[in-house]
Amino acid sequence: MSRNVNVLKRGELLSRKVIKGLESRNMSGYFAADREEALKIALELIPEGSTVGMGGATSAIEIGLVDALKKGNYNFIDRDAFPDKRRAMLDTYDADVFISGANAITEDGIMVNIDGGANRVSAIANGPRKVVFIVGMNKVTPDVDSAMKRARNVAAPINAQRFGLDTPCSKTGACMDCKSPDTICCQFLITRYSRHAGRIHVVLVNDELGF
């Protein structure tokens, strides 16, 4: 058996633990064997005619979800196409569905996200009626401490680099706990429980997605 097959099998087995943890936290989890299945599951969670917003969800782009929403029977709030970005963000808070990635998720179903402008983490916390996360199994960590370390030392530096931001982490590749004007580590959100049943859905994809 090749290493790749072993990695895929491990992801499937680990996903069961993560889904069990999510369910204990009043959230729903789904396992997708590949990107194609992830797209199918995500679209099943988003009724046609829905108003859909999103933050910077690279994982959703990578599985083809954003293209499908733009082409399908959905009212997709394309923030990049709005001349008034604030208006797009405010409209997103009243959306039927919010699409997001996660910077990290623990084996027992706790998600960690960091944000610069806070539009993403605030929409996850409150606002849109349903939140659909697209999360690659590369984001799974043992516990909250390791999830925070992943968010700060993996996701944040890569995002700072791709946005061309002048932060210490964009130069060193690791968190320097900076207070740079360009920092994207302004807001930290730990999602450990959903008070509203049926609001948060997490599609775990047996692939490396996002950062």
CYANA upper distance limits for C-alpha pairs under 8 A (distance plus 0.5 A):
  1 MET  CA      5 VAL  CA      7.02
  1 MET  CA      6 ASN  CA      7.57
  2 SER  CA      6 ASN  CA      7.00
  3 ARG  CA      7 VAL  CA      6.66
  4 ASN  CA      8 LEU  CA      6.75
  5 VAL  CA      9 LYS  CA      6.64
  6 ASN  CA     10 ARG  CA      6.58
  7 VAL  CA     11 GLY  CA      6.74
  8 LEU  CA     12 GLU  CA      6.87
  8 LEU  CA    206 ASN  CA      6.92
  8 LEU  CA    207 ASP  CA      8.37
  9 LYS  CA     13 LEU  CA      6.77
 10 ARG  CA     14 LEU  CA      6.45
 11 GLY  CA     15 SER  CA      6.47
 11 GLY  CA    137 MET  CA      6.77
 11 GLY  CA    206 ASN  CA      6.31
 12 GLU  CA     16 ARG  CA      7.35
 12 GLU  CA     31 PHE  CA      7.93
 12 GLU  CA     33 ALA  CA      8.02
 12 GLU  CA    206 ASN  CA      7.27
 13 LEU  CA     17 LYS  CA      7.79
 14 LEU  CA     18 VAL  CA      7.02
 14 LEU  CA    107 GLU  CA      7.98
 15 SER  CA     19 ILE  CA      6.49
 15 SER  CA     31 PHE  CA      7.11
 15 SER  CA    137 MET  CA      8.15
 15 SER  CA    204 LEU  CA      7.44
 16 ARG  CA     20 LYS  CA      6.64
 16 ARG  CA     31 PHE  CA      8.49
 17 LYS  CA     21 GLY  CA      6.76
 17 LYS  CA    107 GLU  CA      6.79
 17 LYS  CA    108 ASP  CA      7.11
 18 VAL  CA     22 LEU  CA      6.70
 18 VAL  CA     29 GLY  CA      8.27
 18 VAL  CA    106 THR  CA      7.69
 18 VAL  CA    107 GLU  CA      5.34
 18 VAL  CA    108 ASP  CA      5.68
 18 VAL  CA    109 GLY  CA      5.64
 19 ILE  CA     23 GLU  CA      6.65
 19 ILE  CA     28 SER  CA      7.64
 19 ILE  CA     29 GLY  CA      5.30
 19 ILE  CA     30 TYR  CA      7.39
 19 ILE  CA    108 ASP  CA      8.34
 19 ILE  CA    109 GLY  CA      7.31
 20 LYS  CA     24 SER  CA      6.83
 20 LYS  CA     29 GLY  CA      8.37
 20 LYS  CA    108 ASP  CA      7.77
 20 LYS  CA    109 GLY  CA      8.12
 21 GLY  CA     25 ARG  CA      7.02
 21 GLY  CA    107 GLU  CA      7.66
 21 GLY  CA    108 ASP  CA      4.70
 21 GLY  CA    109 GLY  CA      5.00
 21 GLY  CA    110 ILE  CA      8.32
 22 LEU  CA     26 ASN  CA      7.06
 22 LEU  CA     27 MET  CA      5.54
 22 LEU  CA     28 SER  CA      6.54
 22 LEU  CA     29 GLY  CA      6.72
 22 LEU  CA    108 ASP  CA      7.30
 22 LEU  CA    109 GLY  CA      4.98
 22 LEU  CA    110 ILE  CA      7.82
 23 GLU  CA     27 MET  CA      5.56
 23 GLU  CA     28 SER  CA      6.08
 23 GLU  CA     29 GLY  CA      7.50
 25 ARG  CA    109 GLY  CA      7.92
 25 ARG  CA    192 ARG  CA      7.11
 25 ARG  CA    193 TYR  CA      5.07
 25 ARG  CA    194 SER  CA      6.80
 26 ASN  CA    193 TYR  CA      6.73
 26 ASN  CA    194 SER  CA      5.92
 26 ASN  CA    195 ARG  CA      7.56
 26 ASN  CA    196 HIS  CA      7.95
 26 ASN  CA    197 ALA  CA      6.25
 26 ASN  CA    198 GLY  CA      8.21
 27 MET  CA    193 TYR  CA      7.79
 27 MET  CA    194 SER  CA      6.73
 27 MET  CA    197 ALA  CA      7.30
 27 MET  CA    198 GLY  CA      7.28
 27 MET  CA    199 ARG  CA      7.74
 27 MET  CA    200 ILE  CA      5.78
 27 MET  CA    201 HIS  CA      6.57
 27 MET  CA    202 VAL  CA      8.19
 28 SER  CA    198 GLY  CA      7.68
 28 SER  CA    200 ILE  CA      6.86
 28 SER  CA    201 HIS  CA      5.24
 28 SER  CA    202 VAL  CA      6.63
 29 GLY  CA    201 HIS  CA      6.34
 29 GLY  CA    202 VAL  CA      5.23
 29 GLY  CA    203 VAL  CA      6.45
 29 GLY  CA    204 LEU  CA      7.64
 30 TYR  CA     41 ILE  CA      8.38
 30 TYR  CA    201 HIS  CA      8.27
 30 TYR  CA    202 VAL  CA      6.71
 30 TYR  CA    203 VAL  CA      5.32
 30 TYR  CA    204 LEU  CA      6.42
 31 PHE  CA     38 ALA  CA      8.31
 31 PHE  CA    203 VAL  CA      6.53
 31 PHE  CA    204 LEU  CA      5.46
 31 PHE  CA    205 VAL  CA      6.68
 31 PHE  CA    206 ASN  CA      8.08
 32 ALA  CA     37 GLU  CA      5.81
 32 ALA  CA     38 ALA  CA      5.48
 32 ALA  CA     41 ILE  CA      8.13
 32 ALA  CA    203 VAL  CA      7.33
 32 ALA  CA    204 LEU  CA      6.48
 32 ALA  CA    205 VAL  CA      5.30
 32 ALA  CA    206 ASN  CA      6.71
 33 ALA  CA     37 GLU  CA      6.88
 33 ALA  CA     38 ALA  CA      7.98
 33 ALA  CA    205 VAL  CA      6.68
 33 ALA  CA    206 ASN  CA      5.67
 33 ALA  CA    207 ASP  CA      8.42
 34 ASP  CA     38 ALA  CA      6.77
 34 ASP  CA    205 VAL  CA      6.49
 34 ASP  CA    206 ASN  CA      6.15
 34 ASP  CA    207 ASP  CA      6.94
 35 ARG  CA     39 LEU  CA      6.72
 35 ARG  CA     62 GLU  CA      8.42
 35 ARG  CA     63 ILE  CA      5.55
 35 ARG  CA    205 VAL  CA      7.14
 35 ARG  CA    206 ASN  CA      8.41
 35 ARG  CA    207 ASP  CA      7.91
 36 GLU  CA     40 LYS  CA      6.95
 36 GLU  CA     63 ILE  CA      7.28
 37 GLU  CA     41 ILE  CA      6.72
 38 ALA  CA     42 ALA  CA      6.58
 38 ALA  CA     63 ILE  CA      7.43
 38 ALA  CA    134 ILE  CA      8.35
 38 ALA  CA    203 VAL  CA      7.14
 38 ALA  CA    204 LEU  CA      8.20
 38 ALA  CA    205 VAL  CA      6.73
 39 LEU  CA     43 LEU  CA      6.67
 39 LEU  CA     63 ILE  CA      6.47
 39 LEU  CA     64 GLY  CA      7.16
 39 LEU  CA     65 LEU  CA      6.39
 40 LYS  CA     44 GLU  CA      6.79
 41 ILE  CA     45 LEU  CA      6.98
 41 ILE  CA    203 VAL  CA      7.97
 42 ALA  CA     46 ILE  CA      7.08
 42 ALA  CA     65 LEU  CA      8.06
 42 ALA  CA    132 VAL  CA      7.80
 42 ALA  CA    203 VAL  CA      7.68
 43 LEU  CA     47 PRO  CA      7.85
 43 LEU  CA     65 LEU  CA      8.23
 45 LEU  CA    132 VAL  CA      8.20
 46 ILE  CA     50 SER  CA      7.37
 46 ILE  CA     97 VAL  CA      7.51
 48 GLU  CA     72 GLY  CA      8.35
 48 GLU  CA     73 ASN  CA      6.00
 48 GLU  CA     74 TYR  CA      6.19
 49 GLY  CA     73 ASN  CA      6.12
 49 GLY  CA     74 TYR  CA      5.21
 49 GLY  CA     75 ASN  CA      6.97
 50 SER  CA     74 TYR  CA      5.88
 50 SER  CA     75 ASN  CA      6.52
 50 SER  CA     95 ALA  CA      8.37
 50 SER  CA     96 ASP  CA      6.33
 50 SER  CA     97 VAL  CA      7.55
 51 THR  CA     74 TYR  CA      6.69
 51 THR  CA     75 ASN  CA      5.00
 51 THR  CA     76 PHE  CA      6.36
 51 THR  CA     77 ILE  CA      7.73
 51 THR  CA     95 ALA  CA      5.71
 51 THR  CA     96 ASP  CA      5.71
 51 THR  CA     97 VAL  CA      6.95
 52 VAL  CA     74 TYR  CA      7.57
 52 VAL  CA     75 ASN  CA      6.56
 52 VAL  CA     76 PHE  CA      5.33
 52 VAL  CA     77 ILE  CA      6.51
 52 VAL  CA     92 THR  CA      7.76
 52 VAL  CA     95 ALA  CA      6.15
 52 VAL  CA     96 ASP  CA      6.55
 52 VAL  CA     97 VAL  CA      5.33
 52 VAL  CA     98 PHE  CA      6.28
 52 VAL  CA     99 ILE  CA      7.87
 53 GLY  CA     76 PHE  CA      6.63
 53 GLY  CA     77 ILE  CA      5.54
 53 GLY  CA     78 ASP  CA      7.76
 53 GLY  CA     92 THR  CA      5.51
 53 GLY  CA     95 ALA  CA      6.75
 53 GLY  CA     97 VAL  CA      6.92
 53 GLY  CA     98 PHE  CA      5.40
 53 GLY  CA     99 ILE  CA      6.77
 54 MET  CA     77 ILE  CA      8.12
 54 MET  CA     92 THR  CA      7.78
 54 MET  CA     98 PHE  CA      5.70
 54 MET  CA     99 ILE  CA      5.06
 54 MET  CA    100 SER  CA      6.48
 54 MET  CA    120 ARG  CA      7.94
 55 GLY  CA     98 PHE  CA      8.44
 55 GLY  CA     99 ILE  CA      7.36
 55 GLY  CA    100 SER  CA      6.47
 55 GLY  CA    119 ASN  CA      7.56
 55 GLY  CA    120 ARG  CA      5.48
 56 GLY  CA    100 SER  CA      7.64
 56 GLY  CA    101 GLY  CA      8.17
 56 GLY  CA    120 ARG  CA      7.94
 57 ALA  CA     61 ILE  CA      7.23
 57 ALA  CA     99 ILE  CA      7.58
 57 ALA  CA    100 SER  CA      5.60
 57 ALA  CA    101 GLY  CA      5.41
 57 ALA  CA    134 ILE  CA      8.50
 57 ALA  CA    210 GLY  CA      8.23
 58 THR  CA     62 GLU  CA      6.71
 58 THR  CA    101 GLY  CA      7.54
 58 THR  CA    209 LEU  CA      8.10
 58 THR  CA    210 GLY  CA      5.75
 58 THR  CA    211 PHE  CA      8.46
 59 SER  CA     63 ILE  CA      6.98
 59 SER  CA    101 GLY  CA      6.51
 59 SER  CA    134 ILE  CA      6.49
 59 SER  CA    135 VAL  CA      7.24
 59 SER  CA    136 GLY  CA      7.91
 59 SER  CA    209 LEU  CA      5.70
 59 SER  CA    210 GLY  CA      5.31
 60 ALA  CA     64 GLY  CA      7.01
 60 ALA  CA     65 LEU  CA      5.81
 60 ALA  CA     66 VAL  CA      6.74
 60 ALA  CA     99 ILE  CA      7.94
 60 ALA  CA    100 SER  CA      7.77
 60 ALA  CA    101 GLY  CA      7.53
 60 ALA  CA    134 ILE  CA      6.44
 61 ILE  CA     65 LEU  CA      6.30
 61 ILE  CA     66 VAL  CA      5.83
 61 ILE  CA     67 ASP  CA      7.82
 62 GLU  CA    209 LEU  CA      7.54
 62 GLU  CA    210 GLY  CA      8.25
 64 GLY  CA     68 ALA  CA      6.78
 65 LEU  CA     69 LEU  CA      6.69
 66 VAL  CA     70 LYS  CA      6.71
 67 ASP  CA     71 LYS  CA      6.66
 68 ALA  CA     72 GLY  CA      6.22
 69 LEU  CA     73 ASN  CA      7.79
 69 LEU  CA     74 TYR  CA      6.48
 69 LEU  CA     75 ASN  CA      8.47
 69 LEU  CA     76 PHE  CA      6.81
 70 LYS  CA     74 TYR  CA      7.63
 70 LYS  CA     76 PHE  CA      6.65
 77 ILE  CA     88 ALA  CA      7.21
 77 ILE  CA     91 ASP  CA      8.25
 77 ILE  CA     92 THR  CA      7.45
 78 ASP  CA     82 PHE  CA      7.22
 78 ASP  CA     88 ALA  CA      8.13
 79 ARG  CA     85 LYS  CA      6.74
 79 ARG  CA     88 ALA  CA      6.06
 79 ARG  CA     89 MET  CA      7.86
 80 ASP  CA     85 LYS  CA      8.17
 82 PHE  CA     87 ARG  CA      8.33
 82 PHE  CA     88 ALA  CA      6.85
 84 ASP  CA     88 ALA  CA      7.07
 85 LYS  CA     89 MET  CA      6.80
 86 ARG  CA     90 LEU  CA      6.67
 87 ARG  CA     91 ASP  CA      6.58
 88 ALA  CA     92 THR  CA      6.65
 89 MET  CA     93 TYR  CA      7.11
 89 MET  CA    119 ASN  CA      7.15
 90 LEU  CA     94 ASP  CA      7.66
 91 ASP  CA     95 ALA  CA      7.04
 92 THR  CA     98 PHE  CA      7.83
 92 THR  CA    123 ALA  CA      8.14
 92 THR  CA    128 PRO  CA      7.48
 93 TYR  CA    123 ALA  CA      6.37
 93 TYR  CA    126 ASN  CA      8.22
 93 TYR  CA    127 GLY  CA      5.15
 93 TYR  CA    128 PRO  CA      5.68
 94 ASP  CA    127 GLY  CA      6.38
 94 ASP  CA    128 PRO  CA      5.79
 94 ASP  CA    129 ARG  CA      8.11
 95 ALA  CA    127 GLY  CA      8.09
 95 ALA  CA    128 PRO  CA      5.39
 95 ALA  CA    129 ARG  CA      7.25
 96 ASP  CA    128 PRO  CA      6.07
 96 ASP  CA    129 ARG  CA      5.56
 96 ASP  CA    130 LYS  CA      6.62
 97 VAL  CA    128 PRO  CA      6.24
 97 VAL  CA    129 ARG  CA      6.48
 97 VAL  CA    130 LYS  CA      5.16
 97 VAL  CA    131 VAL  CA      6.12
 97 VAL  CA    132 VAL  CA      7.63
 98 PHE  CA    123 ALA  CA      7.82
 98 PHE  CA    124 ILE  CA      8.04
 98 PHE  CA    128 PRO  CA      6.45
 98 PHE  CA    129 ARG  CA      8.34
 98 PHE  CA    130 LYS  CA      6.69
 98 PHE  CA    131 VAL  CA      5.20
 98 PHE  CA    132 VAL  CA      6.69
 99 ILE  CA    131 VAL  CA      6.47
 99 ILE  CA    132 VAL  CA      5.53
 99 ILE  CA    133 PHE  CA      6.48
 99 ILE  CA    134 ILE  CA      8.15
100 SER  CA    120 ARG  CA      8.07
100 SER  CA    124 ILE  CA      8.36
100 SER  CA    131 VAL  CA      7.77
100 SER  CA    132 VAL  CA      6.78
100 SER  CA    133 PHE  CA      5.30
100 SER  CA    134 ILE  CA      6.88
101 GLY  CA    133 PHE  CA      5.70
101 GLY  CA    134 ILE  CA      5.61
101 GLY  CA    135 VAL  CA      6.25
101 GLY  CA    210 GLY  CA      8.25
102 ALA  CA    111 MET  CA      7.16
102 ALA  CA    112 VAL  CA      7.07
102 ALA  CA    113 ASN  CA      6.29
102 ALA  CA    133 PHE  CA      7.46
102 ALA  CA    134 ILE  CA      7.91
102 ALA  CA    135 VAL  CA      6.61
102 ALA  CA    139 LYS  CA      7.96
103 ASN  CA    111 MET  CA      8.17
103 ASN  CA    112 VAL  CA      6.42
103 ASN  CA    113 ASN  CA      5.61
103 ASN  CA    114 ILE  CA      7.67
103 ASN  CA    139 LYS  CA      7.12
103 ASN  CA    147 ALA  CA      8.32
103 ASN  CA    150 ARG  CA      7.84
103 ASN  CA    151 ALA  CA      5.68
103 ASN  CA    155 ALA  CA      6.70
103 ASN  CA    211 PHE  CA      7.54
104 ALA  CA    111 MET  CA      6.33
104 ALA  CA    112 VAL  CA      5.76
104 ALA  CA    113 ASN  CA      7.39
104 ALA  CA    139 LYS  CA      5.20
104 ALA  CA    140 VAL  CA      6.47
104 ALA  CA    141 THR  CA      7.33
104 ALA  CA    147 ALA  CA      5.70
104 ALA  CA    148 MET  CA      7.96
104 ALA  CA    150 ARG  CA      7.13
104 ALA  CA    151 ALA  CA      6.70
105 ILE  CA    109 GLY  CA      6.65
105 ILE  CA    110 ILE  CA      5.98
105 ILE  CA    111 MET  CA      4.79
105 ILE  CA    112 VAL  CA      6.66
105 ILE  CA    139 LYS  CA      6.45
105 ILE  CA    140 VAL  CA      5.44
105 ILE  CA    141 THR  CA      6.62
105 ILE  CA    144 VAL  CA      8.49
105 ILE  CA    147 ALA  CA      6.86
106 THR  CA    110 ILE  CA      5.67
106 THR  CA    111 MET  CA      6.95
106 THR  CA    140 VAL  CA      5.94
106 THR  CA    141 THR  CA      5.27
106 THR  CA    142 PRO  CA      5.93
106 THR  CA    143 ASP  CA      5.57
106 THR  CA    144 VAL  CA      6.74
106 THR  CA    147 ALA  CA      6.92
107 GLU  CA    140 VAL  CA      6.72
107 GLU  CA    141 THR  CA      6.55
107 GLU  CA    142 PRO  CA      5.88
107 GLU  CA    143 ASP  CA      7.16
108 ASP  CA    142 PRO  CA      8.50
108 ASP  CA    143 ASP  CA      8.13
109 GLY  CA    192 ARG  CA      7.76
110 ILE  CA    144 VAL  CA      7.66
110 ILE  CA    190 ILE  CA      7.46
110 ILE  CA    191 THR  CA      6.23
110 ILE  CA    192 ARG  CA      5.24
110 ILE  CA    193 TYR  CA      8.22
111 MET  CA    147 ALA  CA      8.36
111 MET  CA    190 ILE  CA      6.22
111 MET  CA    191 THR  CA      5.58
111 MET  CA    192 ARG  CA      7.16
112 VAL  CA    144 VAL  CA      8.17
112 VAL  CA    147 ALA  CA      6.91
112 VAL  CA    148 MET  CA      7.09
112 VAL  CA    151 ALA  CA      7.69
112 VAL  CA    188 PHE  CA      7.84
112 VAL  CA    189 LEU  CA      6.30
112 VAL  CA    190 ILE  CA      5.22
112 VAL  CA    191 THR  CA      6.97
113 ASN  CA    121 VAL  CA      7.30
113 ASN  CA    151 ALA  CA      7.42
113 ASN  CA    188 PHE  CA      6.41
113 ASN  CA    189 LEU  CA      5.71
113 ASN  CA    190 ILE  CA      7.13
114 ILE  CA    121 VAL  CA      7.65
114 ILE  CA    151 ALA  CA      7.43
114 ILE  CA    152 ARG  CA      8.48
114 ILE  CA    156 ALA  CA      8.43
114 ILE  CA    184 ILE  CA      7.98
114 ILE  CA    185 CYS  CA      6.28
114 ILE  CA    186 CYS  CA      7.69
114 ILE  CA    187 GLN  CA      6.05
114 ILE  CA    188 PHE  CA      5.00
114 ILE  CA    189 LEU  CA      6.72
115 ASP  CA    119 ASN  CA      8.21
115 ASP  CA    120 ARG  CA      7.32
115 ASP  CA    121 VAL  CA      7.00
115 ASP  CA    184 ILE  CA      6.11
115 ASP  CA    185 CYS  CA      6.13
115 ASP  CA    186 CYS  CA      6.39
115 ASP  CA    187 GLN  CA      5.67
115 ASP  CA    188 PHE  CA      7.11
116 GLY  CA    183 THR  CA      7.18
116 GLY  CA    184 ILE  CA      4.33
116 GLY  CA    185 CYS  CA      6.08
116 GLY  CA    186 CYS  CA      5.46
116 GLY  CA    187 GLN  CA      6.92
117 GLY  CA    184 ILE  CA      8.01
117 GLY  CA    186 CYS  CA      7.91
117 GLY  CA    187 GLN  CA      8.45
118 ALA  CA    122 SER  CA      6.30
118 ALA  CA    186 CYS  CA      8.04
118 ALA  CA    187 GLN  CA      6.66
119 ASN  CA    123 ALA  CA      6.65
120 ARG  CA    124 ILE  CA      6.78
121 VAL  CA    125 ALA  CA      6.67
121 VAL  CA    187 GLN  CA      8.05
121 VAL  CA    188 PHE  CA      8.15
121 VAL  CA    189 LEU  CA      6.70
122 SER  CA    126 ASN  CA      6.60
122 SER  CA    127 GLY  CA      8.28
123 ALA  CA    127 GLY  CA      6.01
123 ALA  CA    128 PRO  CA      6.89
124 ILE  CA    128 PRO  CA      8.17
124 ILE  CA    131 VAL  CA      7.11
125 ALA  CA    189 LEU  CA      8.49
125 ALA  CA    191 THR  CA      8.28
129 ARG  CA    199 ARG  CA      6.85
130 LYS  CA    198 GLY  CA      7.95
130 LYS  CA    199 ARG  CA      4.99
130 LYS  CA    200 ILE  CA      6.54
130 LYS  CA    201 HIS  CA      8.27
131 VAL  CA    199 ARG  CA      6.47
131 VAL  CA    200 ILE  CA      5.37
131 VAL  CA    201 HIS  CA      6.66
132 VAL  CA    200 ILE  CA      6.66
132 VAL  CA    201 HIS  CA      5.36
132 VAL  CA    202 VAL  CA      6.39
132 VAL  CA    203 VAL  CA      7.87
133 PHE  CA    200 ILE  CA      8.22
133 PHE  CA    201 HIS  CA      6.63
133 PHE  CA    202 VAL  CA      5.14
133 PHE  CA    203 VAL  CA      6.44
134 ILE  CA    202 VAL  CA      6.74
134 ILE  CA    203 VAL  CA      5.56
134 ILE  CA    204 LEU  CA      6.93
134 ILE  CA    205 VAL  CA      7.79
135 VAL  CA    139 LYS  CA      7.29
135 VAL  CA    202 VAL  CA      7.54
135 VAL  CA    203 VAL  CA      6.57
135 VAL  CA    204 LEU  CA      5.53
135 VAL  CA    205 VAL  CA      6.50
135 VAL  CA    209 LEU  CA      7.43
136 GLY  CA    140 VAL  CA      8.39
136 GLY  CA    204 LEU  CA      6.27
136 GLY  CA    205 VAL  CA      5.19
136 GLY  CA    206 ASN  CA      6.67
136 GLY  CA    207 ASP  CA      5.94
136 GLY  CA    208 GLU  CA      5.69
136 GLY  CA    209 LEU  CA      5.28
136 GLY  CA    210 GLY  CA      7.81
137 MET  CA    204 LEU  CA      6.81
137 MET  CA    205 VAL  CA      6.40
137 MET  CA    206 ASN  CA      6.00
137 MET  CA    207 ASP  CA      6.51
137 MET  CA    208 GLU  CA      6.85
137 MET  CA    209 LEU  CA      8.30
138 ASN  CA    207 ASP  CA      7.55
138 ASN  CA    208 GLU  CA      5.76
138 ASN  CA    209 LEU  CA      7.57
140 VAL  CA    147 ALA  CA      8.24
141 THR  CA    146 SER  CA      6.52
141 THR  CA    147 ALA  CA      6.11
142 PRO  CA    146 SER  CA      6.99
142 PRO  CA    147 ALA  CA      8.00
143 ASP  CA    147 ALA  CA      6.64
144 VAL  CA    148 MET  CA      6.59
145 ASP  CA    149 LYS  CA      6.83
146 SER  CA    150 ARG  CA      6.58
147 ALA  CA    151 ALA  CA      6.68
148 MET  CA    152 ARG  CA      6.66
149 LYS  CA    153 ASN  CA      6.20
149 LYS  CA    154 VAL  CA      8.23
150 ARG  CA    154 VAL  CA      5.67
150 ARG  CA    155 ALA  CA      7.12
151 ALA  CA    155 ALA  CA      5.47
151 ALA  CA    156 ALA  CA      6.62
152 ARG  CA    156 ALA  CA      5.70
152 ARG  CA    157 PRO  CA      7.79
152 ARG  CA    174 ALA  CA      7.93
152 ARG  CA    175 CYS  CA      6.15
152 ARG  CA    185 CYS  CA      8.13
153 ASN  CA    157 PRO  CA      6.80
153 ASN  CA    169 CYS  CA      8.50
153 ASN  CA    173 GLY  CA      7.57
153 ASN  CA    174 ALA  CA      5.25
153 ASN  CA    175 CYS  CA      5.63
154 VAL  CA    158 ILE  CA      6.92
154 VAL  CA    173 GLY  CA      8.15
154 VAL  CA    174 ALA  CA      7.68
154 VAL  CA    211 PHE  CA      7.39
155 ALA  CA    159 ASN  CA      6.62
155 ALA  CA    211 PHE  CA      5.49
156 ALA  CA    160 ALA  CA      6.50
156 ALA  CA    169 CYS  CA      8.11
156 ALA  CA    175 CYS  CA      8.10
156 ALA  CA    184 ILE  CA      7.48
156 ALA  CA    185 CYS  CA      7.74
157 PRO  CA    161 GLN  CA      6.61
157 PRO  CA    169 CYS  CA      5.51
157 PRO  CA    170 SER  CA      5.64
157 PRO  CA    173 GLY  CA      5.86
157 PRO  CA    174 ALA  CA      6.71
157 PRO  CA    175 CYS  CA      7.50
158 ILE  CA    162 ARG  CA      6.70
158 ILE  CA    170 SER  CA      7.59
158 ILE  CA    173 GLY  CA      7.93
158 ILE  CA    211 PHE  CA      7.39
159 ASN  CA    163 PHE  CA      6.63
159 ASN  CA    211 PHE  CA      8.17
160 ALA  CA    164 GLY  CA      6.61
160 ALA  CA    165 LEU  CA      5.63
160 ALA  CA    166 ASP  CA      8.14
160 ALA  CA    167 THR  CA      7.53
160 ALA  CA    169 CYS  CA      7.84
160 ALA  CA    170 SER  CA      6.00
160 ALA  CA    183 THR  CA      8.39
160 ALA  CA    184 ILE  CA      7.65
161 GLN  CA    165 LEU  CA      6.67
161 GLN  CA    170 SER  CA      5.48
165 LEU  CA    170 SER  CA      7.47
165 LEU  CA    182 ASP  CA      6.44
165 LEU  CA    183 THR  CA      8.33
166 ASP  CA    170 SER  CA      7.28
166 ASP  CA    180 SER  CA      8.35
166 ASP  CA    182 ASP  CA      6.49
167 THR  CA    171 LYS  CA      7.51
167 THR  CA    178 CYS  CA      8.12
167 THR  CA    180 SER  CA      6.63
167 THR  CA    182 ASP  CA      6.55
167 THR  CA    183 THR  CA      6.65
168 PRO  CA    172 THR  CA      6.69
168 PRO  CA    174 ALA  CA      8.45
168 PRO  CA    175 CYS  CA      7.94
168 PRO  CA    176 MET  CA      6.81
168 PRO  CA    178 CYS  CA      7.54
168 PRO  CA    180 SER  CA      8.44
169 CYS  CA    173 GLY  CA      5.39
169 CYS  CA    174 ALA  CA      5.42
169 CYS  CA    175 CYS  CA      5.68
169 CYS  CA    176 MET  CA      6.71
170 SER  CA    174 ALA  CA      8.23
178 CYS  CA    183 THR  CA      7.54
179 LYS  CA    183 THR  CA      7.01
194 SER  CA    199 ARG  CA      7.99
194 SER  CA    200 ILE  CA      7.56
205 VAL  CA    209 LEU  CA      8.49
